[in-house]
Amino acid sequence: MKVAVIQFPGSNCDMDVVEAVRGPLGEEAELVDYRETTLDGFDAIVLPGGFSYGDALRCGAIARFSPIIAAMKEHAEMGTPILGICNGFQILLEAGLLEGALIRNEGLAFRCETVPVRVERTHPIFADVPASTVLQLPIAHGEGNYQCDEETFGRLQANGQILFTYAGDNPNGSIANIAGITNERGNVCGMMPHPERAVEEILGGTDGLSLFNSLLHNWREQHVGA
């Protein structure tokens, strides 16, 4: 599997994702500049965390106009797995690939800690991680408060698009404790927690590795056999 890690001005978790894919996962990962216009040859796309364009205007609001976004939308239509982590989640929302919005945390405090995150459903991309599994994952954000209108929330529930929720105290005020969602098709996923920061024991735990391993296993089943 070859993974594209999109690098925006202000990305700071890009190499974390690259090292998670190349190291514990043992797969190919390549940084792709935000000015590129194609993502041909890649099997999965990750938008990493950070502060794209210094979070000017709103988190992800300027990054959505980057040339690479058009190519990413084409791959979303083709069914390519796309994962947005933290600022990457914010960019996916601004680009219209996911529904809803991320606003300032309740209490206006930046939260940086490890929190319990529940997997709400067995998802095709993360099929090896059963529903109700609780993962210990780091968060680091000031605008992780997921909100949407009643119609959108009802649709997310009906379609099983709420993928991750905070299992302990809600760190940011998100509606229904939401920590991550998918698009209706299920190939685009956004999440505030950082699985790439939990792939080795030296980092404090390996719960995030289960998500990356599942992504790889799912891809192999579809393309090269288990």
C-alpha positions in Angstrom: 0.0 0.0 0.0 1.3 3.5 -0.9 0.0 6.3 1.3 0.0 10.0 0.3 0.5 12.3 3.3 -0.6 15.8 2.2 1.7 18.6 3.5 0.2 22.0 3.9 2.0 25.2 5.1 1.7 24.8 8.9 1.3 21.0 8.9 3.3 19.6 11.9 2.1 16.0 12.2 3.0 15.0 8.7 6.2 13.2 9.5 4.4 11.4 12.4 2.0 9.8 9.9 4.9 9.0 7.5 6.9 7.3 10.2 3.8 5.4 11.5 3.2 4.0 8.0 6.8 3.3 7.2 7.8 2.0 10.6 5.3 -0.1 12.5 3.2 -0.7 9.4 6.1 -1.3 7.1 4.4 0.3 4.1 5.2 3.1 1.7 4.4 6.7 2.6 5.2 9.9 0.7 4.8 13.5 1.5 2.8 15.3 -1.2 2.9 19.0 -1.5 -0.4 21.0 -1.3 0.4 22.6 -4.7 0.4 19.2 -6.5 -2.5 18.5 -8.8 -2.6 14.7 -8.9 -2.6 11.9 -6.5 -2.2 9.1 -9.1 -0.5 6.0 -7.9 -1.6 6.3 -4.2 -3.8 3.8 -2.5 -4.8 5.9 0.5 -4.6 9.6 1.5 -4.0 11.1 4.9 -4.5 14.8 5.8 -2.3 15.2 9.0 -2.8 17.4 12.0 -1.2 20.8 12.5 -2.1 24.4 11.8 -2.5 24.8 8.1 -2.0 28.4 7.1 -1.8 29.3 10.8 -5.5 28.5 11.2 -6.2 31.9 9.6 -9.9 32.8 9.2 -11.0 29.3 10.4 -9.1 26.0 10.8 -8.8 24.5 7.3 -10.6 27.5 5.6 -7.7 28.4 3.4 -6.3 24.9 2.9 -9.5 23.9 1.2 -8.5 26.1 -1.8 -5.2 24.3 -2.3 -4.7 22.7 -5.7 -4.4 19.2 -4.2 -8.0 19.4 -2.9 -9.4 18.9 -6.4 -7.4 15.7 -6.9 -8.4 14.5 -3.4 -12.1 15.0 -4.3 -11.6 12.9 -7.5 -10.1 10.1 -5.4 -13.0 10.4 -2.9 -15.4 9.8 -5.7 -13.4 6.7 -6.8 -13.6 5.2 -3.3 -10.0 5.8 -2.2 -9.7 5.7 1.6 -9.1 9.2 2.9 -8.3 9.9 6.6 -8.2 13.4 8.0 -6.7 13.7 11.5 -7.3 16.8 13.7 -6.6 19.7 11.3 -7.1 17.2 8.5 -10.6 16.6 9.8 -11.2 20.4 9.8 -10.0 20.6 6.2 -12.3 17.8 5.1 -15.2 19.6 6.6 -14.2 22.9 5.0 -13.8 21.2 1.6 -17.3 19.7 1.8 -16.2 16.1 1.9 -17.7 15.7 5.4 -20.8 17.4 7.0 -20.9 19.6 10.0 -18.3 22.0 11.6 -15.6 22.1 14.2 -15.7 25.1 16.5 -13.8 26.3 19.6 -13.6 23.9 22.5 -16.1 24.5 25.3 -14.2 26.6 27.9 -12.0 27.9 25.1 -9.0 25.9 26.3 -6.6 23.9 24.2 -6.7 20.3 25.2 -3.6 18.1 25.0 -4.0 14.7 26.7 -4.7 11.0 26.1 -8.4 10.2 26.2 -10.6 7.0 25.8 -12.2 6.8 22.4 -15.0 4.3 21.6 -15.4 2.7 18.2 -19.1 3.1 17.6 -19.4 0.6 14.7 -17.4 -1.9 12.8 -16.4 0.2 9.8 -15.3 -1.2 6.4 -12.0 0.8 6.5 -11.3 -0.3 10.1 -13.0 -3.7 9.9 -10.6 -5.4 12.3 -11.5 -3.1 15.2 -14.8 -4.3 16.6 -17.6 -1.9 17.7 -17.5 -0.9 21.4 -13.7 -1.2 21.4 -12.2 1.6 23.6 -8.9 3.0 22.4 -6.5 5.3 24.4 -5.6 8.0 21.9 -3.9 11.4 22.3 -5.8 14.6 21.4 -4.3 18.1 20.9 -6.7 20.7 19.7 -8.4 24.0 20.4 -11.2 23.7 17.9 -12.4 20.1 18.2 -16.0 20.8 19.2 -18.0 19.0 16.5 -21.5 20.5 15.7 -24.1 20.1 13.1 -27.8 20.8 12.6 -30.6 18.4 13.6 -31.1 17.1 10.1 -27.5 16.4 9.6 -27.2 14.7 13.0 -30.2 12.5 12.2 -28.6 11.5 8.9 -25.3 10.7 10.6 -27.1 8.4 13.1 -29.3 6.7 10.5 -26.4 6.0 8.1 -24.0 4.8 10.8 -21.6 7.7 10.0 -20.7 8.4 13.7 -17.5 6.3 13.9 -15.7 7.5 17.1 -17.0 9.0 20.3 -15.3 10.2 23.5 -15.8 7.4 26.1 -14.9 9.5 29.1 -15.4 13.1 29.8 -16.1 15.1 26.7 -13.0 17.2 26.2 -14.4 19.8 23.9 -18.2 19.9 24.0 -18.9 18.0 20.8 -22.5 17.1 20.1 -23.2 13.5 21.3 -19.5 13.2 22.3 -18.5 12.8 18.6 -14.8 12.3 18.0 -14.9 11.2 14.4 -17.3 10.7 11.5 -17.4 9.3 7.9 -19.1 10.3 4.7 -22.1 8.3 3.7 -20.1 6.1 1.3 -17.7 5.3 4.2 -14.3 5.9 2.5 -13.7 9.4 3.9 -13.1 9.6 7.6 -12.3 12.5 9.9 -11.3 12.2 13.5 -9.9 14.6 16.1 -7.7 12.1 18.1 -4.2 11.3 16.8 -3.8 7.5 16.1 -0.3 8.2 14.6 0.8 9.3 18.1 -0.1 5.9 19.6 1.7 3.3 17.4 4.7 2.4 19.6 5.1 1.7 23.3 7.8 4.3 23.5 5.1 6.9 22.6 2.9 5.7 25.5 0.8 3.0 23.8 -0.1 1.2 20.6 -3.9 1.6 20.3 -3.6 3.8 17.3 -1.7 1.1 15.4 -4.8 -1.1 15.4 -6.5 1.5 13.1 -3.6 1.6 10.7 -3.2 -2.2 10.6 -6.9 -2.5 9.9 -6.7 0.1 7.1 -3.9 -1.9 5.5 -5.7 -5.3 6.0 -8.8 -3.9 4.4 -6.8 -2.6 1.4 -5.0 -5.9 0.9 -8.3 -7.9 1.0 -9.7 -5.7 -1.8 -6.6 -5.5 -4.0 -4.2 -8.3 -3.3 -6.0 -10.8 -1.1 -5.6 -11.3 2.6 
